[in-house]
């Protein structure tokens, strides 16, 4: 897997929650990387479901 560096603007409140979780669980970057991965998997699933249903945007 190739990693790419990006700059992302986020809600201050969301970032504060991630920083709090990182202090007890892991480093911030790992939490953010995991969140992006989960979002990508969700988009892939929606696209796959949409293709199977013959729709543009699948609804969960």
N, CA, C and O atoms as a printed pandas DataFrame, in Angstrom:
     atom_number atom_name residue_name chain_id  residue_number  x_coord  y_coord  z_coord
0              1         N          UNK        A               1    0.852   -1.175    0.000
1              2        CA          UNK        A               1    0.000    0.000    0.000
2              3         C          UNK        A               1    0.896    1.235    0.000
3              4         O          UNK        A               1    1.789    1.368    0.836
4              5         N          UNK        A               2    0.650    2.114   -0.928
5              6        CA          UNK        A               2    1.382    3.362   -1.005
6              7         C          UNK        A               2    0.655    4.422   -0.194
7              8         O          UNK        A               2   -0.566    4.548   -0.285
8              9         N          UNK        A               3    1.391    5.177    0.589
9             10        CA          UNK        A               3    0.799    6.240    1.383
10            11         C          UNK        A               3    1.027    7.568    0.693
11            12         O          UNK        A               3    2.062    7.783    0.062
12            13         N          UNK        A               4    0.053    8.458    0.816
13            14        CA          UNK        A               4    0.149    9.775    0.216
14            15         C          UNK        A               4   -0.144   10.807    1.286
15            16         O          UNK        A               4   -1.058   10.624    2.090
16            17         N          UNK        A               5    0.608   11.872    1.309
17            18        CA          UNK        A               5    0.415   12.938    2.286
18            19         C          UNK        A               5   -0.612   13.933    1.743
19            20         O          UNK        A               5   -0.506   14.386    0.603
20            21         N          UNK        A               6   -1.609   14.268    2.571
21            22        CA          UNK        A               6   -2.614   15.243    2.186
22            23         C          UNK        A               6   -2.854   16.197    3.350
23            24         O          UNK        A               6   -2.585   15.863    4.504
24            25         N          UNK        A               7   -3.355   17.366    3.042
25            26        CA          UNK        A               7   -3.739   18.332    4.063
26            27         C          UNK        A               7   -5.264   18.344    4.099
27            28         O          UNK        A               7   -5.921   18.487    3.068
28            29         N          UNK        A               8   -5.810   18.193    5.293
29            30        CA          UNK        A               8   -7.257   18.131    5.445
30            31         C          UNK        A               8   -7.694   19.110    6.516
31            32         O          UNK        A               8   -7.090   19.170    7.587
32            33         N          UNK        A               9   -8.725   19.868    6.241
33            34        CA          UNK        A               9   -9.305   20.755    7.238
34            35         C          UNK        A               9  -10.443   20.023    7.911
35            36         O          UNK        A               9  -11.283   19.419    7.243
36            37         N          UNK        A              10  -10.476   20.074    9.229
37            38        CA          UNK        A              10  -11.506   19.365    9.988
38            39         C          UNK        A              10  -12.130   20.306   11.013
39            40         O          UNK        A              10  -11.570   21.347   11.356
40            41         N          UNK        A              11  -13.296   19.911   11.485
41            42        CA          UNK        A              11  -13.951   20.657   12.551
42            43         C          UNK        A              11  -13.072   20.601   13.799
43            44         O          UNK        A              11  -12.534   19.543   14.126
44            45         N          UNK        A              12  -12.923   21.711   14.489
45            46        CA          UNK        A              12  -12.092   21.765   15.690
46            47         C          UNK        A              12  -12.571   20.772   16.737
47            48         O          UNK        A              12  -11.761   20.121   17.397
48            49         N          UNK        A              13  -13.871   20.654   16.887
49            50        CA          UNK        A              13  -14.442   19.731   17.859
50            51         C          UNK        A              13  -14.098   18.278   17.524
51            52         O          UNK        A              13  -13.776   17.491   18.415
52            53         N          UNK        A              14  -14.166   17.930   16.249
53            54        CA          UNK        A              14  -13.818   16.570   15.818
54            55         C          UNK        A              14  -12.352   16.270   16.113
55            56         O          UNK        A              14  -12.016   15.190   16.600
56            57         N          UNK        A              15  -11.490   17.225   15.818
57            58        CA          UNK        A              15  -10.067   17.027   16.064
58            59         C          UNK        A              15   -9.782   16.891   17.559
59            60         O          UNK        A              15   -8.924   16.102   17.956
60            61         N          UNK        A              16  -10.484   17.643   18.377
61            62        CA          UNK        A              16  -10.305   17.546   19.830
62            63         C          UNK        A              16  -10.659   16.146   20.320
63            64         O          UNK        A              16   -9.982   15.603   21.193
64            65         N          UNK        A              17  -11.719   15.560   19.760
65            66        CA          UNK        A              17  -12.117   14.198   20.136
66            67         C          UNK        A              17  -11.046   13.199   19.730
67            68         O          UNK        A              17  -10.735   12.278   20.485
68            69         N          UNK        A              18  -10.482   13.373   18.548
69            70        CA          UNK        A              18   -9.427   12.474   18.075
70            71         C          UNK        A              18   -8.186   12.603   18.945
71            72         O          UNK        A              18   -7.566   11.599   19.295
72            73         N          UNK        A              19   -7.820   13.834   19.296
73            74        CA          UNK        A              19   -6.661   14.044   20.154
74            75         C          UNK        A              19   -6.869   13.391   21.520
75            76         O          UNK        A              19   -5.941   12.808   22.080
76            77         N          UNK        A              20   -8.077   13.489   22.050
77            78        CA          UNK        A              20   -8.380   12.866   23.340
78            79         C          UNK        A              20   -8.263   11.345   23.245
79            80         O          UNK        A              20   -7.683   10.705   24.122
80            81         N          UNK        A              21   -8.810   10.778   22.186
81            82        CA          UNK        A              21   -8.730    9.325   21.992
82            83         C          UNK        A              21   -7.280    8.887   21.794
83            84         O          UNK        A              21   -6.877    7.828   22.277
84            85         N          UNK        A              22   -6.504    9.693   21.091
85            86        CA          UNK        A              22   -5.113    9.347   20.820
86            87         C          UNK        A              22   -4.290    9.294   22.094
87            88         O          UNK        A              22   -3.335    8.522   22.185
88            89         N          UNK        A              23   -4.645   10.094   23.064
89            90        CA          UNK        A              23   -3.862   10.113   24.297
90            91         C          UNK        A              23   -3.983    8.800   25.059
91            92         O          UNK        A              23   -3.084    8.432   25.815
92            93         N          UNK        A              24   -5.087    8.098   24.863
93            94        CA          UNK        A              24   -5.269    6.846   25.586
94            95         C          UNK        A              24   -5.166    5.612   24.696
95            96         O          UNK        A              24   -5.043    4.503   25.215
96            97         N          UNK        A              25   -5.212    5.765   23.384
97            98        CA          UNK        A              25   -5.294    4.606   22.498
98            99         C          UNK        A              25   -4.126    4.474   21.540
99           100         O          UNK        A              25   -3.461    3.439   21.516
100          101         N          UNK        A              26   -3.871    5.489   20.765
101          102        CA          UNK        A              26   -2.855    5.410   19.714
102          103         C          UNK        A              26   -2.455    6.823   19.314
103          104         O          UNK        A              26   -2.903    7.798   19.917
104          105         N          UNK        A              27   -1.627    6.923   18.315
105          106        CA          UNK        A              27   -1.259    8.247   17.827
106          107         C          UNK        A              27   -2.357    8.767   16.902
107          108         O          UNK        A              27   -3.069    7.992   16.263
108          109         N          UNK        A              28   -2.478   10.078   16.843
109          110        CA          UNK        A              28   -3.535   10.708   16.043
110          111         C          UNK        A              28   -3.552   10.229   14.602
111          112         O          UNK        A              28   -4.611    9.938   14.046
112          113         N          UNK        A              29   -2.380   10.150   14.007
113          114        CA          UNK        A              29   -2.313    9.802   12.591
114          115         C          UNK        A              29   -2.902    8.423   12.325
115          116         O          UNK        A              29   -3.526    8.213   11.285
116          117         N          UNK        A              30   -2.719    7.485   13.240
117          118        CA          UNK        A              30   -3.283    6.148   13.053
118          119         C          UNK        A              30   -4.805    6.181   13.108
119          120         O          UNK        A              30   -5.470    5.491   12.336
120          121         N          UNK        A              31   -5.356    6.976   14.011
121          122        CA          UNK        A              31   -6.818    7.097   14.113
122          123         C          UNK        A              31   -7.369    7.730   12.839
123          124         O          UNK        A              31   -8.381    7.275   12.307
124          125         N          UNK        A              32   -6.715    8.768   12.353
125          126        CA          UNK        A              32   -7.170    9.449   11.133
126          127         C          UNK        A              32   -7.035    8.521    9.929
127          128         O          UNK        A              32   -7.935    8.461    9.092
128          129         N          UNK        A              33   -5.925    7.800    9.835
129          130        CA          UNK        A              33   -5.717    6.867    8.715
130          131         C          UNK        A              33   -6.803    5.787    8.717
131          132         O          UNK        A              33   -7.332    5.426    7.666
132          133         N          UNK        A              34   -7.127    5.276    9.911
133          134        CA          UNK        A              34   -8.168    4.258   10.024
134          135         C          UNK        A              34   -9.531    4.818    9.604
135          136         O          UNK        A              34  -10.303    4.139    8.928
136          137         N          UNK        A              35   -9.821    6.056   10.008
137          138        CA          UNK        A              35  -11.096    6.683    9.651
138          139         C          UNK        A              35  -11.219    6.870    8.136
139          140         O          UNK        A              35  -12.284    6.640    7.563
140          141         N          UNK        A              36  -10.134    7.284    7.497
141          142        CA          UNK        A              36  -10.152    7.458    6.040
142          143         C          UNK        A              36  -10.336    6.112    5.353
143          144         O          UNK        A              36  -11.067    6.009    4.367
144          145         N          UNK        A              37   -9.681    5.088    5.866
145          146        CA          UNK        A              37   -9.821    3.746    5.299
146          147         C          UNK        A              37  -11.274    3.262    5.417
147          148         O          UNK        A              37  -11.824    2.706    4.466
148          149         N          UNK        A              38  -11.885    3.472    6.577
149          150        CA          UNK        A              38  -13.283    3.069    6.765
150          151         C          UNK        A              38  -14.216    3.838    5.826
151          152         O          UNK        A              38  -15.157    3.266    5.276
152          153         N          UNK        A              39  -13.955    5.123    5.648
153          154        CA          UNK        A              39  -14.767    5.924    4.728
154          155         C          UNK        A              39  -14.626    5.411    3.293
155          156         O          UNK        A              39  -15.615    5.331    2.565
156          157         N          UNK        A              40  -13.411    5.066    2.887
157          158        CA          UNK        A              40  -13.186    4.540    1.532
158          159         C          UNK        A              40  -13.904    3.209    1.341
159          160         O          UNK        A              40  -14.494    2.961    0.290
160          161         N          UNK        A              41  -13.852    2.354    2.361
161          162        CA          UNK        A              41  -14.545    1.064    2.258
162          163         C          UNK        A              41  -16.056    1.276    2.130
163          164         O          UNK        A              41  -16.724    0.556    1.388
164          165         N          UNK        A              42  -16.587    2.250    2.844
165          166        CA          UNK        A              42  -18.023    2.530    2.778
166          167         C          UNK        A              42  -18.425    3.016    1.384
167          168         O          UNK        A              42  -19.457    2.611    0.850
168          169         N          UNK        A              43  -17.597    3.888    0.802
169          170        CA          UNK        A              43  -17.877    4.382   -0.545
170          171         C          UNK        A              43  -17.822    3.230   -1.544
171          172         O          UNK        A              43  -18.680    3.126   -2.420
172          173         N          UNK        A              44  -16.806    2.359   -1.413
173          174        CA          UNK        A              44  -16.710    1.194   -2.306
174          175         C          UNK        A              44  -17.953    0.313   -2.193
175          176         O          UNK        A              44  -18.494   -0.144   -3.200
176          177         N          UNK        A              45  -18.400    0.081   -0.960
177          178        CA          UNK        A              45  -19.576   -0.762   -0.748
178          179         C          UNK        A              45  -20.811   -0.133   -1.381
179          180         O          UNK        A              45  -21.614   -0.822   -2.010
180          181         N          UNK        A              46  -20.958    1.182   -1.210
181          182        CA          UNK        A              46  -22.106    1.861   -1.821
182          183         C          UNK        A              46  -22.069    1.766   -3.340
183          184         O          UNK        A              46  -23.096    1.536   -3.979
184          185         N          UNK        A              47  -20.880    1.943   -3.916
185          186        CA          UNK        A              47  -20.748    1.845   -5.372
186          187         C          UNK        A              47  -21.081    0.439   -5.839
187          188         O          UNK        A              47  -21.781    0.263   -6.837
188          189         N          UNK        A              48  -20.587   -0.559   -5.127
189          190        CA          UNK        A              48  -20.856   -1.954   -5.478
190          191         C          UNK        A              48  -22.341   -2.248   -5.362
191          192         O          UNK        A              48  -22.926   -2.844   -6.266
192          193         N          UNK        A              49  -22.960   -1.836   -4.259
193          194        CA          UNK        A              49  -24.394   -2.058   -4.079
194          195         C          UNK        A              49  -25.195   -1.320   -5.138
195          196         O          UNK        A              49  -26.184   -1.845   -5.651
196          197         N          UNK        A              50  -24.770   -0.099   -5.468
197          198        CA          UNK        A              50  -25.467    0.665   -6.504
198          199         C          UNK        A              50  -25.379   -0.011   -7.849
199          200         O          UNK        A              50  -26.355   -0.040   -8.598
200          201         N          UNK        A              51  -24.206   -0.563   -8.170
201          202        CA          UNK        A              51  -24.019   -1.253   -9.452
202          203         C          UNK        A              51  -24.890   -2.507   -9.486
203          204         O          UNK        A              51  -25.463   -2.832  -10.525
204          205         N          UNK        A              52  -24.993   -3.208   -8.367
205          206        CA          UNK        A              52  -25.799   -4.416   -8.332
206          207         C          UNK        A              52  -27.290   -4.094   -8.424
207          208         O          UNK        A              52  -28.066   -4.855   -9.001
208          209         N          UNK        A              53  -27.677   -2.953   -7.844
209          210        CA          UNK        A              53  -29.077   -2.558   -7.858
210          211         C          UNK        A              53  -29.451   -1.765   -9.100
211          212         O          UNK        A              53  -30.628   -1.503   -9.351
212          213         N          UNK        A              54  -28.435   -1.384   -9.879
213          214        CA          UNK        A              54  -28.701   -0.602  -11.070
214          215         C          UNK        A              54  -28.991    0.848  -10.754
215          216         O          UNK        A              54  -29.666    1.531  -11.525
216          217         N          UNK        A              55  -28.481    1.332   -9.610
217          218        CA          UNK        A              55  -28.717    2.712   -9.197
218          219         C          UNK        A              55  -27.413    3.476   -9.205
219          220         O          UNK        A              55  -26.334    2.888   -9.131
220          221         N          UNK        A              56  -27.518    4.785   -9.294
221          222        CA          UNK        A              56  -26.338    5.636   -9.212
222          223         C          UNK        A              56  -25.800    5.676   -7.791
223          224         O          UNK        A              56  -24.623    5.396   -7.564
224          225         N          UNK        A              57  -26.649    6.019   -6.838
225          226        CA          UNK        A              57  -26.247    6.125   -5.424
226          227         C          UNK        A              57  -27.050    5.160   -4.608
227          228         O          UNK        A              57  -28.261    5.329   -4.460
228          229         N          UNK        A              58  -26.402    4.146   -4.072
229          230        CA          UNK        A              58  -27.087    3.167   -3.227
230          231         C          UNK        A              58  -27.390    3.795   -1.877
231          232         O          UNK        A              58  -26.592    4.565   -1.343
232          233         N          UNK        A              59  -28.533    3.464   -1.341
233          234        CA          UNK        A              59  -28.926    3.955   -0.035
234          235         C          UNK        A              59  -28.828    2.798    0.935
235          236         O          UNK        A              59  -29.291    1.693    0.653
236          237         N          UNK        A              60  -28.213    3.064    2.098
237          238        CA          UNK        A              60  -28.076    2.013    3.103
238          239         C          UNK        A              60  -29.382    1.748    3.798
239          240         O          UNK        A              60  -29.450    0.889    4.677
